[in-house]
Structure formats: structure tokens, C-alpha cells
């Protein structure tokens, strides 16, 4: 089916994207209510922050070993084994959670998601021509958007069964659909040429030797100021996403007193707007304007958050307008940012350098959960101010990156 719908897709990118909806649909359903589910089961704002931070700390560790495991096991086996661990097992744990310690255990297991995250990017990128990578990441964004259209189904489950029972049903559905995705993708993709080569190279090497090489990769990265700039933008993008994902729903429900059933409508509205943006705006953006498109997206995203904190109203039109601006901003920035980062990395060093980048991302985002929890307790608007600040700083760094690129050419 993917062959006929998306003829530009080749090999692994086709197999990866064909099964991606089976992950993103259940994820969009439960992610809207994940924080409120913990809140309903008795966790405080600070408890929720600790759960987020513990998960991110484990992700730092799994990022450190992800490049080694991806090279040693191969892209396909690494993604299969660790997806089954970090998502299939974690969703079952979330489904039966009773208190803080259940969520800590699930966060610990889910923290190993960085291994399949690195392996997925290697699998989808390595056999794809650089000129087609923006196209691939745009399609990935579209699939994510379509997955968001199913978020209201989560709202219906919560409205009918209550927060706790509704979420337990969603997590069981996630286990079934995600496991199907992992197996299906494994059967329809092949190991990349770079993956085969890296398995041969790492066969006789120990973890200690590999980690020494990673130290060298850190030093190489530190010496490339242009690469550091685009990586810094990517790190900030992930920082704000962690804060917003954890605290926006809580802000709308707890501070603005919105009905829980209505919350799931906003991801659906966001998805529709992103599809319209894809149809009407993105075809008019030339590839050479990718950096300017990212900057415009960051500006719109910052404005969408400022609206919610300067005028904290539960008016649906006002929140809807903020959601629209955020959706357009994300759509015209995210695919270009993903492609820019991947094109900045050599295929031969992809697993190693991208795992180093993941470590840097997590070192900066790991404190986001607990900082957000303390900040929310002081004033529920502060986490959204931090998100806004991340977008403003990203805008400035991207402007510097554009100047460096122009000077290099």
C-alpha cells in the first residue's frame, strides 16, 4: 500500500512508515491523559515531576549505550528487542499501575526507548537519499498528525469509563497495537548496508573500547561550532516538548478548569490544522527556505504559549486559536529540523554521533520534569513561560546557524 501511495519511498523507509500508525494512534490517545491519570491515582505535581525525571535519567544511560547496541546487534534487532521492552512491557505496567512506585518502574523500563529511537533513525535514514529525507520526515509528521485525530477516542473512553478505567483500556490497546507494529516492521525491513558493516566492525570490540570512541566523538562534536548550533536547537526543541507534554494538559484541566472530555479535542484540532498546513503552505516552501521556515515555526509556537499565560482563559475559541498557531508552527519547523540534523551527520558515524546527541538532549531535558513540577507548584504558568523561552532562544541560535552556513558556502 505504501508503495502506491508514496512512490518516492524506498526500502526501509516504506516498511517503517507503513506500520508507524499502529504506534502513533494509541500513543496519541493515552498521552493526552497520562499526567492526569497519575494525578487521579494520587500522585502530586512533584511526584509526577520525579517520575518524568527518573525516566529521563534512564534515557541518559540508554542513550550512552544505544549507539553501541545499535551497531553491535544491527539496526533491526536493536529496534525490535528494545521496543518490546520499553513500550510493550511498559504499557502493561501503566495499565495495572496503582501508585507512585508502579509509575517509577514503568518509567525505568520505558527509559530504554532511546535504543530503538537511535536504531529507528538509522534504519529509516541510512538507505534514503539525502534529498529525500525531508520528504520522509514530512510523511512521518503526517502520520503523527493523523494519529492525533484519534485522540478524541481516548476522550470518549474517559468520559464513559472514568479517568482510571478509561486509561487502563487505552494502555491495553496500546500494548496490542504497538506489539503488532514492532513485529510487522521487523518482517518488512532489511538491515542497512551501514548496519551490516558496523556489526562486523564491532564484533571483536568490547564496550570499554566503544565508550572510548564515544569520548572521541564528544570531542569532535565540541570542536564543530556549526554542528553544535543545530544540535543546540534540536536539544531546546526536545526540552520544550518534554515540558509541554507533561504540563499543558494539567494546566488546562487544573488551572483553567477545563472538562477532561474536552481536552482530547485539542490534539484532533491540531492534527486537522497540520494537515491543512501540509496541503496549503508546505508545498509553497522551497527547500532553500528551510531555515526561515523553522524560524517562522518557532515564532508561532512561542506566540501560542504566550497567549495561554498572558490571558489564561478557558474560552474555547481562545485556546483553539493558540492550538492552531502551535500546530502550524510545529508543522513548518519539525520536518525541516529533523532533516537538517540528520543531513549534518555522516552515515558512517550516524549511530555513534546521534547517540551522543541523544545524551546531550537528555542531560538538558532530564531536569525538565522536576523543574516543571516545582515551577508548576509555584505558579502553573511558569512551565509555559519556560517553553516560550526555549523557542525564543532556538530562534536566535538558528539565526546564528544560518549565518555560519552562508559564510561556509
N, C-alpha and C positions, 0 to 999 in steps of 0.2 A: 504493500500500500504506500509506504513512504517513497518507494522508487517512482511511482506515478505522480504523487502529489508534489514531491520536491526533487525534480530530476537532477539538480546540481549536487545533491547529497551523494557521497560516495562511501563505500565500505563501512567502516566502523561508525562514522557519524550518523549514517542511516540507521544502523542497528541500535545505537544508543538513544537517538531521539524517538524512534518508533515506540519504545517501551517507557519513556520518561513520564507520560501522563499517569501511569499506574503508581508512580511515586508522588507526583505533584498534586493530584486530585485529593487523596486522603490527607496529605500534608496541609493543604490549604484549608481543609475542613477543621482539623484539630488545632492548628497553630493559632487561629484567632482566639481560641478559648483556653489555651494551655496555661496561661498565667492565672486566669480566673478559676480554673479547675483546682490549681494549687491553693488559691485563696479560699475556695469553698471547702477544701479539706483541712483547713485550719492553719495553713502557713501564713506567717506575717510577711509584710513587704521586705523586711531584712532577710527572712528565711528564703524567700523567692530569689533575692539577690545572691545569697550564698549558693543556692542550687545552680544558678546560671554561672557563677564564677567557678565553682568546682568543676562543672562540665567543661568550661573553657580551659582550666588548668590541665585537665586530662588531654584536651585537644592540643595543648602545647607539647606535651610528651609524645602524643601520637604523631604530631607533625614532625618532630625530630626524627622519628624512626620511619616515617611514611615513605620518604624517598628511597631508603634502603630496602624496605619491604616491597615497594613497587618494582624496583629494579631486580631484586632477588627472586621474588615469586613470579614476576611478569605482571603486566597490567591487568589481564583478565582474571587471574586467580586472586590477586590482591583485592580487586574490587568486589569479587563475589564473596570471599571469605569474610571480609570486614564489613560489608553491607549487611550480611546476615547477622553478624554480631551486633553492630552498632545501631541498626534500625529494626530488624525483625525481633530480636530479643528485647530491645528497649521498649518497643511499642507494647509488647506483652506485659512488661513491668509497669509501664504507665497505666495500662488497663486495670491492673489489680492494686494500684497504689492506695495506701491507707493513711500515710503520714509522711513527715519530713524525710525519714530515712529511706523510704521507698523511692522518693524522688532523687535523693542523693545517689542511690545505687543505679537508677536509670540514667542519671546524668553522667555517672562514671562510665558506664558501658557505651552510652551514646557519644561520649568524648572520643572514641576511636573512629568516628566518622571521617577524621582527616585523612586516614589511609585510603579509603575508597574515593574521597574527594580528589586527592592528587592523582590516583590511578585513572579516574574518570576523565580528567582534563588531558592526561597523556593519551588515553585511548581515543578520545574524540578529536584531538588536535593533530597528533603526530603524522597521520596519513592524509591529512587535509591540507590542500594548498593554502599558503598564507593569504592569498587574495580571496579565498572562500571562507575564511574564519569569521569575519564579521557576519556573513550570511548565516553560518552555523549558529553563532551565539544569538543572533536575532531570532532564529527559529526556536532556540532554547527558551528565549524570553517569551515568545508567543505561546509556547506550550505551558510555561509558568502562568501566563495570563489566563489561558483557557482553564487551567486548573483552578484559578481563583474564582471562576464563575460558579464552581461547585461549593464554595464556602457557605452559601445560604442553606445548603442541605444540612450542614452542621448546626446552623441556627434552628432549623426545624426539629432536629433531634433534641437539642437543648430545650426548646420550647415544649416539646411533647413529653420528654422523659425527665427533664430537670438537668441541671449542670453536670452532676456527678455521673448519673446513669447514661446520659447522652454522650459524655466524653468517653466513657468506658466502651460504648458501642463503636465510636469513631476509631478508637485505638485498635480494637479487634479488626475492624475493616482495613485499617492501615497495615496491620500485620499481614493479612491475606494478600492485599493488592501489591504491597511492596515486595513481598517474597516472590510473587509471580513475576514482577519486573526484573528482579535480580537474576532469576534463573533464565527467563526469556532473553535478556540482553546477553547473558553468557553464551547462550546457544547460537546467537545470530551475529556475533562479532568474532574477530580473529586477533591474535596477538600482533602488535605492530612490529615493524622492522627494527625500530629503536628498542622496543621491549625485548625482542629476541637477542639483540646484540648485548644489551645490558645484563640479561640473565647469564650470558656466557662470561662477561667480564667480572661479575660479582660472585661467580660460583666458588672461586677459591679465596675470596676475601672475607675477613671477619668483620663483625660490627665495629670493632675498635678502629680498624683501618678506614672503614667507610666514614665513621664520625670524624676522623682526622681530615678526610677530604671535604667534609661539610664545613669544617673550620676554615679551610681554604676558600670555599665558596662564599662564606660570610665576608672574608677579607676582600675577595674580588668584587663582591657587591658593594661593599663600603667604599671602594675606590672608584666606582662608576656613578658620578653625581647625577647624570641624566636618568639612568635606570632607577636610582634611589627616589627621584622625584615622582615618577609614575607609580612606583611601588608605594610611596607615601600616600598618594591619592587613593590607591586601592585599599590601603590599611584604614584610612579615615572612612572610606565608604563602608567597610565592614564594621567599623566601630559604631557608626550611627545606626546601621541596620540592626545590630545587636540591641542597642538601647531602645530603638523604636519598636522592634518586635516584642520586647519584654514588657514595655510600659505603656504603649499607646492604648491598647485595649483597656488596661486598668485605669488609665487617665480618663477615658471616655465613659467607662461604667461607674467608677468610684467618685471621680471629681466632677464630671459633667452630668452624672446621674442618668445616663442613657440606659434604655432597656437592653438586656442581654441579647434578646432575639433580634434586635435591630443591628447589632454590631456586625453580624455576618453579611449584611447587605453591602457594607463599605468595600470589602475585598472584591465583591462582584461588580460594583460600580467601577472600581479601579480597573478591573480586568476589561470591562467594556470600553472604557476610555483609552486604555493602552492599545486595544485592537483598532480603534478608530485612529489613534495616533500613528500606528503602524501603516494603516491604509492611506491616510491623507497627508501625513507630514514626512515620515521617514523616506519614502521614495524621492522626495524633493531635496534630501540632504546628500550632497556629493561626498564621496569618500574623503576628499581632501579637507572637508569641513568637519571631520570627526571630532577634533579637539574643541572647536567652537560649539558644536552640538552638546558635548559633555558639559561645557561651562554654562550653557543655557539651561541644561537639565539640573545642574547643581543650584542655580539661582532660583528656579521654580520650586525645587524641593525645599530650599531654605524658607522661601516665602510661605509655602503651605504650612510649615511648622510655626512660623511667626504668627500666622492667623489664629492658630489654636491657643497660643499663650497670651497674646495681647488682648484678644476678645474671647475668653473661654465660655462660649455659649453652647447650649445643647440644641440650638436651632439646626434642623436637618439640612437646610439649604446652605448654611454657612459651613458646616462640617463637610457637606457634599462638595462644595467649591474647593475646600482645602484638599479633599481626596482627589479631585480632578487634577489640580495643579501637581500634586505629588506623583500621580500616575503618568502624566505627560513628562514630568521631569525624569522619572525613572526610565521610561521607555526610550527617551532620546539621549540617555547617558550610559546606561548599564551595558548594552551590547558593545558599544564602542570602547568602553573602558576594559571590558574582558578581552576584546581582540587586541587592544593596544598592549596590555600586559603580556599576553601570550606571544605576540609578534616580537616583543622585546627579549624573549628568551630563546636561546638556541635549542633545537630539538635534542642534540646530544647531551645537553645539561638540564633538560626540562624537569625531570623528576627531582633532581637534586636542588636546583635553583627555586623551583616552585614550592618545595617543602620548606626551604629556608624562608621564602616569602610568607608561607603559612605560619611559621614560628613567629615571625615579626608581627604578623596580623594578630596572632593570639596573645602575644606579650602585651600588646596595646589594648586588645579587646577583653582579655580575661578580667581585668578590674571593672569592666563596664557594668556588669550585673550588680556587684555590691555597691559600687559608686552610685549607680542609678537607684538602688534601694534606699541608701541613706539620703540621697538627694530628694527622692520622692517623699520621704518622711518629713523632710524639712519644708518642702513645697512641691506639690505634684507637677508644677510647671517646669521645674529645673531640668529634668531629663530631656524635655523637648527643646529647651534652650541649648543644651549640650549637643543635641542632634543638629540644630541650626548652626552652631559654631563650627561643627565638623564640615558642613557643606561650604561655609564661607571660607574656611582655611583651604579646603580642596580646590575651590575656585582660584585662589591666589597661587597655590602650588602648580595647578595646571597651566596658568598663565606663564609661570616661570619655565615650565616644561616646553611650552610652545616656542618660547624664545630660544631655548637651548637647541631644539630641533631645527629651527630656521637657521641658526648660526652654524650647525653641523653640516647643513646642506648648502 
